[in-house]
Amino acid sequence: MTVQDPVRRPNPYLVLAAALALPGMGHVLLGRAQRGLGFAFFTLLGAWLTTKFAGPDASAIGRHAAGLFVWAISIPDAYRIARLREATAQASQRA
């Protein structure tokens, strides 16, 4: 009989790919759905707010800058959590 790991440990590269594809999805894969949905919400809110307040001559990136910033912050955060979980699991298996 094998003991189930109580903490989900998906491959960190899978988490990275999911975080790049959709804001907050990497956190959802890690079992931290509340954090992931928070990132998704603030990505959409930031993009919407900068769309409303950006000047008419702003580029597409400029019109969504706040949302893109939150998304960019969520990517390394999800990857870092996945790498830490993997390193912790490997260290506990060695001990």
MDTraj code that builds the backbone (N, CA, C; nanometers):
import mdtraj as md
import numpy as np

residues = "MET THR VAL GLN ASP PRO VAL ARG ARG PRO ASN PRO TYR LEU VAL LEU ALA ALA ALA LEU ALA LEU PRO GLY MET GLY HIS VAL LEU LEU GLY ARG ALA GLN ARG GLY LEU GLY PHE ALA PHE PHE THR LEU LEU GLY ALA TRP LEU THR THR LYS PHE ALA GLY PRO ASP ALA SER ALA ILE GLY ARG HIS ALA ALA GLY LEU PHE VAL TRP ALA ILE SER ILE PRO ASP ALA TYR ARG ILE ALA ARG LEU ARG GLU ALA THR ALA GLN ALA SER GLN ARG ALA".split()
xyz = np.array([
    [0.0840, -0.1178, 0.0000],
    [0.0000, 0.0000, 0.0000],
    [0.0889, 0.1246, 0.0000],
    [0.0565, 0.2189, -0.0844],
    [0.1343, 0.3420, -0.0903],
    [0.0606, 0.4526, -0.0162],
    [0.1381, 0.5413, 0.0390],
    [0.0809, 0.6554, 0.1095],
    [0.0626, 0.7686, 0.0095],
    [-0.0567, 0.8246, 0.0069],
    [-0.0847, 0.9351, -0.0842],
    [-0.0206, 1.0626, -0.0318],
    [0.0362, 1.1401, -0.1217],
    [0.0957, 1.2675, -0.0858],
    [-0.0171, 1.3672, -0.0581],
    [-0.0234, 1.4253, 0.0635],
    [-0.1334, 1.5168, 0.0935],
    [-0.1244, 1.6494, 0.0178],
    [-0.0048, 1.6862, -0.0299],
    [0.0131, 1.8106, -0.1041],
    [0.0333, 1.7756, -0.2510],
    [-0.0470, 1.8373, -0.3370],
    [-0.0340, 1.8095, -0.4805],
    [0.0978, 1.8649, -0.5308],
    [0.1705, 1.7830, -0.6091],
    [0.2995, 1.8245, -0.6631],
    [0.3050, 1.8014, -0.8132],
    [0.2364, 1.8821, -0.8918],
    [0.2511, 1.8667, -1.0368],
    [0.3893, 1.9134, -1.0811],
    [0.4274, 1.8708, -1.1977],
    [0.5563, 1.9089, -1.2553],
    [0.5665, 2.0618, -1.2616],
    [0.6763, 2.1200, -1.2117],
    [0.6896, 2.2664, -1.2151],
    [0.6811, 2.3257, -1.3558],
    [0.7260, 2.2517, -1.4563],
    [0.7172, 2.3029, -1.5934],
    [0.5727, 2.3036, -1.6432],
    [0.4921, 2.2079, -1.5976],
    [0.3495, 2.2084, -1.6300],
    [0.2815, 2.3282, -1.5637],
    [0.3192, 2.3550, -1.4404],
    [0.2656, 2.4713, -1.3690],
    [0.3052, 2.6000, -1.4415],
    [0.4296, 2.6072, -1.4852],
    [0.4770, 2.7246, -1.5587],
    [0.3984, 2.7434, -1.6883],
    [0.3763, 2.6354, -1.7615],
    [0.3003, 2.6438, -1.8868],
    [0.1566, 2.6883, -1.8613],
    [0.0955, 2.6353, -1.7560],
    [-0.0419, 2.6744, -1.7232],
    [-0.0485, 2.8208, -1.6814],
    [0.0515, 2.8657, -1.6050],
    [0.0543, 3.0055, -1.5613],
    [0.0747, 3.0996, -1.6800],
    [0.1514, 3.0565, -1.7786],
    [0.1697, 3.1380, -1.8989],
    [0.0425, 3.1430, -1.9832],
    [-0.0329, 3.0324, -1.9840],
    [-0.1526, 3.0242, -2.0675],
    [-0.2677, 3.1079, -2.0120],
    [-0.2925, 3.0956, -1.8823],
    [-0.4037, 3.1672, -1.8191],
    [-0.3597, 3.2206, -1.6837],
    [-0.3936, 3.3431, -1.6512],
    [-0.3534, 3.3959, -1.5209],
    [-0.4202, 3.3195, -1.4071],
    [-0.3402, 3.2740, -1.3117],
    [-0.3921, 3.2032, -1.1959],
    [-0.4044, 3.0533, -1.2126],
    [-0.3937, 3.0022, -1.3346],
    [-0.4139, 2.8593, -1.3569],
    [-0.3022, 2.7757, -1.2952],
    [-0.1809, 2.8261, -1.2909],
    [-0.0723, 2.7534, -1.2262],
    [-0.1002, 2.7322, -1.0788],
    [-0.1566, 2.8330, -1.0135],
    [-0.1916, 2.8206, -0.8724],
    [-0.3042, 2.7194, -0.8528],
    [-0.3985, 2.7180, -0.9447],
    [-0.5085, 2.6213, -0.9355],
    [-0.4540, 2.4794, -0.9459],
    [-0.3592, 2.4555, -1.0365],
    [-0.2978, 2.3231, -1.0478],
    [-0.2249, 2.2830, -0.9207],
    [-0.1730, 2.3800, -0.8485],
    [-0.1018, 2.3524, -0.7241],
    [-0.1963, 2.3305, -0.6064],
    [-0.3251, 2.3452, -0.6288],
    [-0.4213, 2.3280, -0.5213],
    [-0.4447, 2.4555, -0.4419],
    [-0.3997, 2.5675, -0.4943],
    [-0.4186, 2.6964, -0.4275],
    [-0.5149, 2.7803, -0.5117],
    [-0.6360, 2.7279, -0.5243],
    [-0.7349, 2.7895, -0.6126],
    [-0.7710, 2.9311, -0.5702],
    [-0.7800, 2.9561, -0.4408],
    [-0.8166, 3.0901, -0.3953],
    [-0.7125, 3.1928, -0.4392],
    [-0.5866, 3.1574, -0.4275],
    [-0.4794, 3.2481, -0.4705],
    [-0.4841, 3.2667, -0.6224],
    [-0.5051, 3.1575, -0.6951],
    [-0.5121, 3.1653, -0.8405],
    [-0.6294, 3.2480, -0.8894],
    [-0.7444, 3.2293, -0.8277],
    [-0.8606, 3.3077, -0.8676],
    [-0.8426, 3.4547, -0.8311],
    [-0.7711, 3.4807, -0.7232],
    [-0.7391, 3.6196, -0.6887],
    [-0.6523, 3.6839, -0.7948],
    [-0.5500, 3.6118, -0.8394],
    [-0.4654, 3.6647, -0.9471],
    [-0.5474, 3.6862, -1.0740],
    [-0.6345, 3.5914, -1.1079],
    [-0.7163, 3.6056, -1.2286],
    [-0.8089, 3.7268, -1.2173],
    [-0.8707, 3.7422, -1.1003],
    [-0.9614, 3.8554, -1.0799],
    [-0.8880, 3.9884, -1.0940],
    [-0.7732, 4.0009, -1.0277],
    [-0.7015, 4.1283, -1.0326],
    [-0.6352, 4.1523, -1.1679],
    [-0.6065, 4.0457, -1.2415],
    [-0.5590, 4.0634, -1.3788],
    [-0.6687, 4.1259, -1.4640],
    [-0.7887, 4.0713, -1.4540],
    [-0.9006, 4.1262, -1.5312],
    [-0.9368, 4.2667, -1.4848],
    [-0.9383, 4.2878, -1.3540],
    [-0.9712, 4.4201, -1.3010],
    [-0.8674, 4.5237, -1.3450],
    [-0.7404, 4.4883, -1.3348],
    [-0.6351, 4.5810, -1.3764],
    [-0.6416, 4.6124, -1.5244],
    [-0.6656, 4.5106, -1.6051],
    [-0.6768, 4.5333, -1.7497],
    [-0.7963, 4.6228, -1.7810],
    [-0.9070, 4.5987, -1.7138],
    [-1.0266, 4.6797, -1.7371],
    [-1.0036, 4.8248, -1.6946],
    [-0.9419, 4.8429, -1.5768],
    [-0.9183, 4.9793, -1.5284],
    [-0.8242, 5.0576, -1.6196],
    [-0.7165, 4.9938, -1.6629],
    [-0.6256, 5.0677, -1.7510],
    [-0.6884, 5.0927, -1.8873],
    [-0.7786, 5.0063, -1.9299],
    [-0.8508, 5.0312, -2.0547],
    [-0.9370, 5.1561, -2.0412],
    [-0.9997, 5.1714, -1.9246],
    [-1.0873, 5.2872, -1.9027],
    [-1.0095, 5.4175, -1.8873],
    [-0.8903, 5.4118, -1.8270],
    [-0.8174, 5.5347, -1.7961],
    [-0.7020, 5.5653, -1.8909],
    [-0.6669, 5.4739, -1.9777],
    [-0.5568, 5.4985, -2.0719],
    [-0.6019, 5.5974, -2.1791],
    [-0.5072, 5.6713, -2.2274],
    [-0.5376, 5.7678, -2.3324],
    [-0.5713, 5.6981, -2.4634],
    [-0.6351, 5.7695, -2.5541],
    [-0.6739, 5.7087, -2.6812],
    [-0.5554, 5.6721, -2.7699],
    [-0.4411, 5.7337, -2.7464],
    [-0.3238, 5.7039, -2.8281],
    [-0.2367, 5.5927, -2.7692],
    [-0.2802, 5.5307, -2.6598],
    [-0.2020, 5.4240, -2.5960],
    [-0.2066, 5.2969, -2.6810],
    [-0.0967, 5.2227, -2.6773],
    [-0.0910, 5.0968, -2.7521],
    [-0.1770, 4.9913, -2.6822],
    [-0.1923, 4.8762, -2.7453],
    [-0.2718, 4.7680, -2.6860],
    [-0.2110, 4.7228, -2.5538],
    [-0.0796, 4.7163, -2.5482],
    [-0.0138, 4.6778, -2.4231],
    [-0.0338, 4.7868, -2.3186],
    [-0.0252, 4.9111, -2.3583],
    [-0.0463, 5.0219, -2.2659],
    [-0.1877, 5.0280, -2.2122],
    [-0.2849, 4.9883, -2.2950],
    [-0.4245, 4.9901, -2.2515],
    [-0.4562, 4.8783, -2.1530],
    [-0.3704, 4.7787, -2.1428],
    [-0.3937, 4.6661, -2.0514],
    [-0.2761, 4.6442, -1.9570],
    [-0.1972, 4.7475, -1.9336],
    [-0.0706, 4.7342, -1.8616],
    [-0.0865, 4.6792, -1.7203],
    [-0.1840, 4.7254, -1.6460],
    [-0.1992, 4.6787, -1.5076],
    [-0.2344, 4.5303, -1.5039],
    [-0.3205, 4.4872, -1.5926],
    [-0.3554, 4.3452, -1.5982],
    [-0.2369, 4.2595, -1.6381],
    [-0.1608, 4.3060, -1.7348],
    [-0.0413, 4.2321, -1.7763],
    [0.0626, 4.2274, -1.6651],
    [0.0721, 4.3340, -1.5861],
    [0.1656, 4.3364, -1.4739],
    [0.1279, 4.2315, -1.3694],
    [0.0004, 4.2247, -1.3334],
    [-0.0437, 4.1250, -1.2346],
    [-0.0198, 3.9847, -1.2887],
    [-0.0502, 3.9626, -1.4160],
    [-0.0268, 3.8323, -1.4776],
    [0.1219, 3.7977, -1.4727],
    [0.2068, 3.8950, -1.5044],
    [0.3513, 3.8713, -1.5030],
    [0.4019, 3.8384, -1.3628],
    [0.3406, 3.8945, -1.2608],
    [0.3796, 3.8636, -1.1230],
    [0.3332, 3.7230, -1.0844],
    [0.2195, 3.6793, -1.1358],
    [0.1657, 3.5485, -1.0974],
    [0.2455, 3.4323, -1.1566],
    [0.3118, 3.4530, -1.2687],
    [0.3849, 3.3442, -1.3348],
    [0.5018, 3.2947, -1.2503],
    [0.5967, 3.3808, -1.2112],
    [0.7064, 3.3285, -1.1283],
    [0.6607, 3.2850, -0.9895],
    [0.5515, 3.3428, -0.9397],
    [0.5009, 3.3019, -0.8090],
    [0.4557, 3.1563, -0.8121],
    [0.3784, 3.1187, -0.9125],
    [0.3320, 2.9803, -0.9240],
    [0.4490, 2.8851, -0.9465],
    [0.5416, 2.9236, -1.0317],
    [0.6574, 2.8383, -1.0601],
    [0.7436, 2.8202, -0.9355],
    [0.7632, 2.9273, -0.8592],
    [0.8436, 2.9201, -0.7366],
    [0.7802, 2.8251, -0.6352],
    [0.6488, 2.8323, -0.6194],
    [0.5801, 2.7433, -0.5258],
    [0.5961, 2.5983, -0.5701],
    [0.5819, 2.5725, -0.6999],
    [0.5962, 2.4358, -0.7511],
    [0.7375, 2.3835, -0.7300],
    [0.8382, 2.4670, -0.7563],
    [0.9778, 2.4244, -0.7365],
    [1.0075, 2.3983, -0.5892],
    [0.9565, 2.4821, -0.5002],
    [0.9783, 2.4612, -0.3572],
    [0.9140, 2.3319, -0.3094],
    [0.7942, 2.3033, -0.3579],
    [0.7282, 2.1779, -0.3195],
    [0.8060, 2.0575, -0.3702],
    [0.8567, 2.0668, -0.4922],
    [0.9338, 1.9563, -0.5482],
    [1.0630, 1.9356, -0.4695],
    [1.1315, 2.0435, -0.4365],
    [1.2565, 2.0330, -0.3606],
    [1.2316, 1.9786, -0.2204],
    [1.1240, 2.0208, -0.1577],
    [1.0898, 1.9716, -0.0243],
    [1.0575, 1.8229, -0.0286],
    [0.9846, 1.7808, -0.1302],
    [0.9496, 1.6391, -0.1428],
    [1.0735, 1.5542, -0.1679],
    [1.1644, 1.6027, -0.2504],
    [1.2875, 1.5274, -0.2765],
    [1.3737, 1.5187, -0.1515],
    [1.3789, 1.6256, -0.0744],
    [1.4587, 1.6248, 0.0485],
    [1.3994, 1.5298, 0.1515],
    [1.2670, 1.5234, 0.1590],
    [1.2045, 1.4337, 0.2565],
    [1.2173, 1.2877, 0.2139],
    [1.2261, 1.2619, 0.0837],
    [1.2449, 1.1241, 0.0372],
    [1.3858, 1.0756, 0.0662],
    [1.4825, 1.1660, 0.0635],
    [1.6210, 1.1287, 0.0932],
    [1.6410, 1.1005, 0.2413],
    [1.5651, 1.1689, 0.3234],
    [1.5844, 1.1546, 0.4686],
    [1.5252, 1.0267, 0.5223],
])
top = md.Topology()
chain = top.add_chain()
for i, resn in enumerate(residues, 1):
    res = top.add_residue(resn, chain, resSeq=i)
    for name in ("N", "CA", "C"):
        top.add_atom(name, md.element.get_by_symbol(name[0]), res)
traj = md.Trajectory(xyz[None], top)
